[in-house]
Every structure is written in structure tokens, then in C-alpha cells.
Amino acid sequence: MAEQAAAYEWDEEVQLQGAEVVVVHLKHAYERVGRTAVWRDTTLTLNDGQRTVTQLFKGFHPIFLDRDNGTWYAVLSGSYYRKSQQEPGQDWGDLEGPYGQWAVRLGDDGWKPMSMTRLPARFQEPNMLLLYGEEQEIARFHGKRVTLADKRAWLVRHPPGYSHLKLTRPIVPSQRPDRLN
């Protein structure tokens, strides 16, 4: 039987394409399954200087965040679980590619799903901390600021898997484009 395990939160530096660095707040919730803690949900708080937006991503965590022509974009990694997609504000559209990456964009009414094919082409690589490693390693970030140097060191210890080397656009877009912006 699964039960709530722990939540770890921190501020994270994210380097944007134009060399600007923004700081976001992340809270990662884990669930205990037997003796193992399994990552489940992430809450992202972004303050872009004009507003603060907080969003829970059930079953997903952001691996990329950037802005293009004033619009914020994110790429999520993960998958739905236990009918989470049916909960209000948790439908991120259909999976289009092979690596569990989902694109979202920030509009006036919050984060909305979009096709990975519409993600600006200049966005190619993840720029956020990838949640590899053991729970104890991730717990060390709790309450701290994760710097760009911390993330470089993390990637040395935990090289990204094939699914996190690049942001992957699908060859064929979703068969249900009505669900994507």
C-alpha cells in the first residue's frame, strides 16, 4: 500500500537561452511504496516579475523552462497515475513522443497543454535539475538554493538518460489536436 513519504522543496536557478538566470521554487512530493520512496508530484512556483504562478503537476516534473517573445514555456517529464488526468487542472494532453515529454505554455489563466511540435525550435535541452538519484541525495537540496554549479555537479554524478538528453519533438503530432493549444 502506498503512503505519503516526504516532500522536498528548494529554490532552483534556471539559465534561460539568452543567458538570463531566473529562480523558481519547486516542491517535490514522494510516496512510500514498501521500503522505497517514489517521486510523484511537483509544484512549480514562477515569479516572472509581473506575477507569481504556482502549479501542481501530478505525476510530472519540469525539466525545461524558458521564455520566447514574452511567453513562458515548460517541458514536463512523467506520466499520469491513478486517474490524475481527470482531476481539474491536471490534463496535460496526450503523449506525442517516445520519451514522456509534455509541452505546456503559460497563458493568462495558467499553464496549458500544447503540442511539442509547437515548442519553439531553439529550445533543445533540459535546463532544470533532473530527478535522478536516491531520495537521500535529493533530500540534501531541501530548503536550499540549487545553483547552476550544483546542477552541473549533479549531471556528472547522474548523467542524463537518453530520454533527457534532448527535448524531443514527435514525428507525428497528436491525433487529438483539439486537446492541445
For each residue, the residues with C-beta under 8 A, 3 or more apart:
1:
2: 31 32 33 38
3: 31 32
4: 29 30 31 32
5: 30 31 32 37 38 135
6: 29 30 37 135 139
7: 27 28 29 30
8: 27 28 30 138 139 141 142
9: 25 26 27 28 43 142 143
10: 25 26 141 142 143 144 145 146
11: 23 24 25 26 144 145 146
12: 23 24 25 26 128 129 145 146 151
13: 21 22 23 145 146 147 148 151
14: 21 22 23 24 65 127 128
15: 19 20 21 127 148
16: 19 20 21 22 65 66 67 127
17: 66 122 123
18:
19: 15 16
20: 15 16
21: 13 14 15 16 148
22: 13 14 16 46 48 65
23: 11 12 13 14 145
24: 11 12 14 44 45 46 65
25: 9 10 11 12 44 45
26: 9 10 11 12 42 43 44 45 61 62 129
27: 7 8 9 42 43
28: 7 8 9 39 41 42 61 131 138
29: 4 6 7 39 40 41 42 43
30: 4 5 6 7 8 37 38 39 40 135
31: 2 3 4 5 37 38 40
32: 2 3 4 5 35 36 37 38
33: 2 36 37 38
34:
35: 32
36: 32 33
37: 5 6 30 31 32 33 135
38: 2 5 30 31 32 33
39: 28 29 30 42 61 131
40: 29 30 31 58 59 81
41: 28 29 56 57 58 59 60
42: 26 27 28 29 39 56 57 60 61 62
43: 9 26 27 29 54 55 56 57
44: 24 25 26 54 55 57 62 65 74
45: 24 25 26 52 53 54
46: 22 24 52 53 54 65 72 106
47: 51 52 53
48: 22 51 53 67 72
49:
50:
51: 47 48
52: 45 46 47
53: 45 46 47 48 106 110 111
54: 43 44 45 46
55: 43 44 89 110 111
56: 41 42 43 89 90
57: 41 42 43 44 60 61 62 76 78 90 92
58: 40 41 80 81 84 87 90
59: 40 41 78 79 80 81 84
60: 41 42 57 76 77 78 79 92 102
61: 26 28 39 42 57 76 77 78 131
62: 26 42 44 57 65 74 75 76 77 128
63: 75 76 77 101 126 127 128 130 164
64: 73 74 75 123 125 126 127 128 167
65: 14 16 22 24 44 46 62 72 73 74 127 128
66: 16 17 72 73 123 127
67: 16 48 70 71 72 73
68: 71 73 120 122 123
69:
70: 67
71: 67 68 105 106 107
72: 46 48 65 66 67 105 106
73: 64 65 66 67 68 103 104 105 106 119 120 123
74: 44 62 64 65 103 104 105 106 111
75: 62 63 64 101 102 103 104 116 119 123 126 167
76: 57 60 61 62 63 92 101 102 103 104
77: 60 61 62 63 99 100 101 102 130 163 164
78: 57 59 60 61 100 102
79: 59 60 95 100
80: 58 59 83 84 85 90
81: 40 58 59 84
82:
83: 80 86 87
84: 58 59 80 81 87 90
85: 80 90 91 92
86: 83 90 91
87: 58 83 84 90
88:
89: 55 56 110
90: 56 57 58 80 84 85 86 87
91: 85 86 113 179
92: 57 60 76 85 102 104 113
93: 96 102 113 114 115 174 176 179 180
94: 174 175 176 179 180
95: 79 100 102
96: 93 115 116 117 170 172 173 174
97: 101 116 168 169 170
98: 163 168
99: 77 162 163 164 168
100: 77 78 79 95 163
101: 63 75 76 77 97 116 163 167 168
102: 60 75 76 77 78 92 93 95 113 116
103: 73 74 75 76 113 114 115 116 118 119
104: 73 74 75 76 92 111 112 113 114
105: 71 72 73 74 111 112 114 181
106: 46 53 71 72 73 74 110 111 112
107: 71 110 111 112 181
108:
109: 112
110: 53 55 89 106 107
111: 53 55 74 104 105 106 107
112: 104 105 106 107 109 181
113: 91 92 93 102 103 104 179 180 181
114: 93 103 104 105 118 119 180 181
115: 93 96 103 118 119 170 173 174 177 180 181
116: 75 96 97 101 102 103 119 167 168 169 170 173
117: 96 169 170 173
118: 103 114 115 180 181
119: 73 75 103 114 115 116 123 167 169
120: 68 73 123
121:
122: 17 68
123: 17 64 66 68 73 75 119 120 167
124: 166 167
125: 64 165 166 167
126: 63 64 75 130 160 164 167
127: 14 15 16 63 64 65 66
128: 12 14 62 63 64 65 151
129: 12 26 141 146 150 151 154
130: 63 77 126 154 155 158 160 164
131: 28 39 61 138
132: 154 158 160 161
133: 137 138 154 157 158
134: 137 138
135: 5 6 30 37 138 139
136: 139 140
137: 133 134 140
138: 8 28 131 133 134 135 141
139: 6 8 135 136 142
140: 136 137 144
141: 8 10 129 138 144 146 150
142: 8 9 10 139
143: 9 10
144: 10 11 140 141
145: 10 11 12 13 23
146: 10 11 12 13 129 141 150 151
147: 13 150 151
148: 13 15 21 151 152
149: 152 153
150: 129 141 146 147 153 154
151: 12 13 128 129 146 147 148 154 155
152: 148 149 155 156
153: 149 150 156 157
154: 129 130 132 133 150 151 157 158
155: 130 151 152 158 159 160
156: 152 153 159
157: 133 153 154
158: 130 132 133 154 155
159: 155 156
160: 126 130 132 155 164 165
161: 132 164 165
162: 99 165
163: 77 98 99 100 101 168
164: 63 77 99 126 130 160 161
165: 125 160 161 162
166: 124 125
167: 64 75 101 116 119 123 124 125 126
168: 97 98 99 101 116 163
169: 97 116 117 119
170: 96 97 115 116 117 173 174
171:
172: 96
173: 96 115 116 117 170 177 180
174: 93 94 96 115 170 177 179 180
175: 94
176: 93 94 179 180
177: 115 173 174 180
178:
179: 91 93 94 113 174 176
180: 93 94 113 114 115 118 173 174 176 177
181: 105 107 112 113 114 115 118
